[in-house]
Amino acid sequence: MKKLNTLDWVAVVLLVIGGLNWGLVGVFNLDVVAAIFGTMSTISRVIYVLVGLSAIELLVNVGKLKS
C-alpha cells in the first residue's frame, strides 16, 4: 500500500470535517461552519470550497488508497 502524502492527509481531514458537518446538518439542522464563521461569510465559503477540492483530490487519487 502506498503512503499518503501531506496533501492526501489534509484532504482526508477536510473530508472528515465536512462529512461530520453535513451529518449534523442532516440530523440536527446545525451547520457548525456557518455557526462559527457566519452564514456564507468569506471564510465559510473558503472552507466549503476546500472541502470540495479535497473530495476531487481524493477522487483523482483513489487508486493510491485502493492499492
C-alpha positions in Angstrom: 0.0 0.0 0.0 1.4 3.4 -1.0 1.8 6.0 1.8 -0.4 9.1 1.7 1.4 12.4 1.2 0.7 15.5 3.2 -1.9 16.8 0.6 -3.7 13.5 0.9 -3.9 13.7 4.7 -5.1 17.3 4.6 -7.8 16.2 2.1 -8.8 13.3 4.3 -9.1 15.6 7.4 -11.1 18.2 5.5 -13.5 15.5 4.2 -14.0 14.1 7.7 -14.8 17.6 9.0 -17.1 18.2 6.0 -18.8 14.8 6.5 -19.4 15.4 10.1 -20.7 18.9 9.4 -23.2 17.5 6.8 -24.2 14.8 9.2 -25.0 17.5 11.8 -26.9 19.4 9.2 -29.0 16.4 8.3 -29.7 15.2 11.8 -29.9 18.4 13.9 -30.2 21.2 11.2 -26.9 22.6 12.6 -24.2 23.9 10.3 -21.2 24.2 12.5 -19.1 26.0 9.9 -21.8 28.6 9.5 -22.4 28.8 13.2 -18.7 29.5 13.8 -17.8 31.7 10.8 -21.2 33.1 9.7 -23.6 32.0 7.1 -21.9 32.2 3.7 -19.2 34.5 5.0 -16.0 34.6 3.0 -14.2 32.2 5.4 -17.1 29.7 5.5 -17.2 29.7 1.7 -13.4 29.1 1.6 -13.9 26.1 3.9 -16.7 24.7 1.7 -14.5 25.1 -1.4 -11.6 23.4 0.3 -13.8 20.5 1.3 -15.0 20.2 -2.3 -11.4 20.4 -3.7 -10.4 17.7 -1.1 -13.1 15.4 -2.5 -11.9 16.0 -6.0 -8.3 15.4 -5.0 -9.1 12.1 -3.3 -11.3 11.0 -6.1 -8.5 11.5 -8.6 -6.1 9.7 -6.3 -8.4 6.9 -5.2 -6.1 4.3 -6.8 -3.5 5.1 -4.2 -5.9 4.4 -1.4 -7.1 1.2 -3.0 -3.8 -0.4 -3.7 
